[in-house]
Every structure is written in C-alpha cells, then in structure tokens.
C-alpha cells in the first residue's frame, strides 16, 4: 500500500528554476559572456543548492564579479520569472492529495531563495506536506542519503513510497533505496504509472 509520494519540483510540478535553458535566456537578455558565466556557475552552483552560500554570493561569483549595467534586483527578478507552473501535473498531484490519504513530499535540488519563491508563488505548501530541499539539508540528489532522509522523516518504508522525477538517474538512485520510481515524461503517463501502483485518482 502506497503511503507517500515523493516528487521533484523542477521539471515535474514547475519548470526548472535555474537550469541550462534559463541561464541561456539570461545570458542573451543581459548580454553576458556565456562561456565565462557557465564555467563560474558549474564551479559554485552545487554550493548554492546545498544551502552553503546565499543567492547574493552565488551572483557575486557568477555574474557580479565585474561591474554590470544592470542591478542585482533586475537579475533576481529575471531569475524568479523563469519559474512557471506545469499545470497538468499540479492538478494531478492536488487531486491525489484531495482524494486519498497519501502524503506528498517534495525532494528537490534548489537554492534557498528560489525554493522560497517557488513555494509561495505557486502555493505548493497548500498540498505538499513538507519540503526536503537540498538547501535545507545540505545534501543533493543523486546522493542516496537524501532519499533515506526523506523516508525517515515521512516515517515511510521504501516499498510504501513512490518517487517521481524527470531525470532518470535520480529515479534509478531512488529505486536503489527500495522506493518505487516513475520517470516523469507527461502528466498523462505519470497518472497511468500511479494507477498501476494502486493510486486512485
């Protein structure tokens, strides 16, 4: 019997917060040096997602290490504006929450400021029981420990949980802890997989 659905946020419930596509848009919009920004991003982004530096420090290292003709606030507004809802999946998970006793837990790699913005802007706290974000626990997927922590905090045995993510590697790692796994491609496909695992929708 499934008791808990663990789900990623970016690429499942919402668009990605600050992935390659979003960064490419910023490079074009603000006329940045793509190769330089990308290199600096890859050197420090894990540290930001693990909650060890602030968004301001991340931006100092990646964008504002030299004088710019735009402000930090302008850049942050652009970053936050990239987050958009995946409406079909939001409706699907809300429906599961409303119609069943299954708990919903978010397990995501995200920096603190982006996490806060996305939770409140899209009212994710209205149907997600708790958020296990990398910035809170200083662990990032694909570290198996973040899935074990999620199971412990949810008081859930692995075979009683499902993990949903659009990245197949993360699903593979979750399965190694004993969780059922769904590689998200579309809301329709995920709904079909949930039904196969006994979730009534």
ROTOR-64707 format. One record per residue (C-alpha): x, z, y. Coordinates in steps of 0.001 Angstrom, whole numbers. Layout:
N
<roba <X; Z; Y>>
...
This chain:
201
<roba <0; 0; 0>>
<roba <1452; -1057; 3336>>
<roba <1517; 1768; 5870>>
<roba <3755; 409; 8634>>
<roba <4532; -2975; 10182>>
<roba <7926; -3073; 11856>>
<roba <8267; -6024; 14217>>
<roba <10752; -7590; 16556>>
<roba <9568; -8222; 20115>>
<roba <11538; -11211; 21428>>
<roba <10628; -14389; 19567>>
<roba <7621; -12706; 17935>>
<roba <5376; -10872; 20408>>
<roba <7050; -12198; 23557>>
<roba <9563; -14882; 24381>>
<roba <13170; -13741; 24181>>
<roba <14230; -11510; 27032>>
<roba <17714; -12823; 27826>>
<roba <18829; -15299; 25188>>
<roba <20706; -18587; 25438>>
<roba <17722; -20531; 26792>>
<roba <17019; -18005; 29537>>
<roba <20680; -17806; 30536>>
<roba <20921; -21599; 30723>>
<roba <17982; -21635; 33136>>
<roba <19711; -19018; 35297>>
<roba <22956; -20986; 35319>>
<roba <21085; -24056; 36535>>
<roba <18877; -22224; 39046>>
<roba <21683; -20199; 40637>>
<roba <24320; -22938; 40184>>
<roba <26687; -20743; 38176>>
<roba <29759; -21689; 36165>>
<roba <28235; -21951; 32691>>
<roba <31379; -21556; 30583>>
<roba <32657; -18605; 32596>>
<roba <29330; -16772; 32599>>
<roba <28773; -17403; 28877>>
<roba <32192; -16054; 27957>>
<roba <31682; -12919; 30032>>
<roba <28177; -12495; 28610>>
<roba <29385; -12616; 24996>>
<roba <32148; -10119; 25742>>
<roba <29818; -7461; 27133>>
<roba <26176; -8088; 26156>>
<roba <26322; -6056; 22947>>
<roba <27451; -3080; 25020>>
<roba <24454; -3517; 27304>>
<roba <21986; -3861; 24431>>
<roba <23404; -719; 22833>>
<roba <22495; 1209; 25983>>
<roba <26088; 1990; 26917>>
<roba <26044; 269; 30315>>
<roba <23289; -377; 32844>>
<roba <21862; -3740; 33807>>
<roba <23739; -3481; 37118>>
<roba <27038; -3024; 35289>>
<roba <26244; -5934; 32967>>
<roba <25557; -8125; 36006>>
<roba <28758; -6951; 37704>>
<roba <30745; -8061; 34678>>
<roba <28975; -11386; 34118>>
<roba <27680; -12674; 37484>>
<roba <28688; -10498; 40430>>
<roba <32399; -10254; 39668>>
<roba <32730; -12522; 42706>>
<roba <30731; -12941; 45894>>
<roba <27478; -14866; 45488>>
<roba <24994; -16431; 47901>>
<roba <22094; -14601; 46230>>
<roba <21341; -10939; 45655>>
<roba <21213; -8785; 42541>>
<roba <17492; -8294; 43130>>
<roba <16983; -12061; 43188>>
<roba <18803; -12384; 39886>>
<roba <16935; -9485; 38255>>
<roba <13585; -10927; 39313>>
<roba <14585; -14208; 37709>>
<roba <15630; -12414; 34508>>
<roba <12390; -10481; 34252>>
<roba <10294; -13572; 34994>>
<roba <11591; -15268; 31840>>
<roba <9575; -12904; 29637>>
<roba <6275; -14488; 28629>>
<roba <3641; -13479; 26061>>
<roba <3269; -15057; 22633>>
<roba <-497; -14755; 22919>>
<roba <-1458; -15613; 19337>>
<roba <921; -13025; 17886>>
<roba <-107; -10358; 20364>>
<roba <-3733; -10892; 19359>>
<roba <-2841; -10842; 15674>>
<roba <-930; -7552; 15800>>
<roba <-3549; -5975; 18064>>
<roba <-6196; -6981; 15531>>
<roba <-4226; -5359; 12702>>
<roba <-3921; -2186; 14770>>
<roba <-7639; -2115; 15585>>
<roba <-8936; -2905; 12097>>
<roba <-6551; -990; 9839>>
<roba <-4734; 2327; 9575>>
<roba <-1373; 526; 9587>>
<roba <1129; 1786; 12133>>
<roba <3013; -662; 14349>>
<roba <6673; -29; 15214>>
<roba <8911; -2254; 17349>>
<roba <12528; -2692; 16222>>
<roba <14414; -4732; 18795>>
<roba <17786; -5513; 20313>>
<roba <17228; -5108; 24045>>
<roba <18777; -3539; 27117>>
<roba <17020; -568; 28710>>
<roba <15765; -2223; 31897>>
<roba <14449; -5277; 30080>>
<roba <12816; -3073; 27443>>
<roba <11018; -1024; 30079>>
<roba <9886; -4110; 31983>>
<roba <8523; -5829; 28891>>
<roba <6738; -2765; 27500>>
<roba <4894; -2072; 30743>>
<roba <4297; -5635; 31930>>
<roba <2668; -6658; 28651>>
<roba <1129; -3254; 27826>>
<roba <2913; -3152; 24478>>
<roba <2507; 622; 24335>>
<roba <-1263; 124; 24029>>
<roba <-907; -942; 20378>>
<roba <2688; -148; 19320>>
<roba <3169; 3409; 18069>>
<roba <6817; 3683; 19036>>
<roba <9789; 1585; 20086>>
<roba <13117; 1637; 18307>>
<roba <15169; -373; 20760>>
<roba <18925; -769; 20449>>
<roba <19362; 680; 23928>>
<roba <17739; 3959; 22835>>
<roba <19533; 4488; 19529>>
<roba <22900; 2752; 20197>>
<roba <22510; 586; 17089>>
<roba <21840; -3144; 16949>>
<roba <20425; -5417; 14309>>
<roba <21798; -6556; 11873>>
<roba <23153; -3031; 11293>>
<roba <21167; -1739; 8309>>
<roba <21171; 1740; 9830>>
<roba <18631; 731; 12482>>
<roba <16153; -166; 9742>>
<roba <16853; 3050; 7862>>
<roba <16303; 4988; 11079>>
<roba <13023; 3153; 11658>>
<roba <11858; 4070; 8167>>
<roba <12861; 7711; 8641>>
<roba <11118; 8041; 12000>>
<roba <7981; 6362; 10687>>
<roba <8044; 8567; 7539>>
<roba <7651; 5382; 5556>>
<roba <9018; 4451; 2147>>
<roba <10638; 984; 2209>>
<roba <8066; -591; -135>>
<roba <5311; 629; 2219>>
<roba <6714; -1304; 5185>>
<roba <6897; -4911; 6394>>
<roba <9457; -6228; 8839>>
<roba <8696; -9331; 10978>>
<roba <11396; -11249; 12849>>
<roba <12023; -14853; 13850>>
<roba <15696; -14536; 12837>>
<roba <16074; -14959; 9097>>
<roba <19318; -12949; 8895>>
<roba <17639; -9858; 10316>>
<roba <14811; -10218; 7797>>
<roba <17356; -10568; 4976>>
<roba <19075; -7342; 6074>>
<roba <15741; -5523; 6336>>
<roba <14866; -6644; 2809>>
<roba <18106; -5116; 1533>>
<roba <16789; -1719; 2617>>
<roba <13697; -2300; 455>>
<roba <11322; -3479; 3172>>
<roba <9082; -6474; 2678>>
<roba <10147; -9210; 5086>>
<roba <8429; -12030; 6958>>
<roba <10395; -14697; 8794>>
<roba <8113; -15468; 11716>>
<roba <7532; -19155; 12448>>
<roba <3989; -19136; 13825>>
<roba <1100; -16710; 14168>>
<roba <-866; -18590; 11510>>
<roba <1983; -18457; 8999>>
<roba <2643; -14763; 9698>>
<roba <-1047; -13968; 9297>>
<roba <-1026; -15712; 5903>>
<roba <2034; -13705; 4811>>
<roba <470; -10434; 5972>>
<roba <-2676; -11165; 3977>>
<roba <-567; -11828; 869>>
<roba <897; -8338; 1317>>
<roba <-2557; -6791; 1463>>
<roba <-3134; -6516; 5219>>
<roba <-6775; -7117; 6096>>
<roba <-7155; -8960; 9390>>
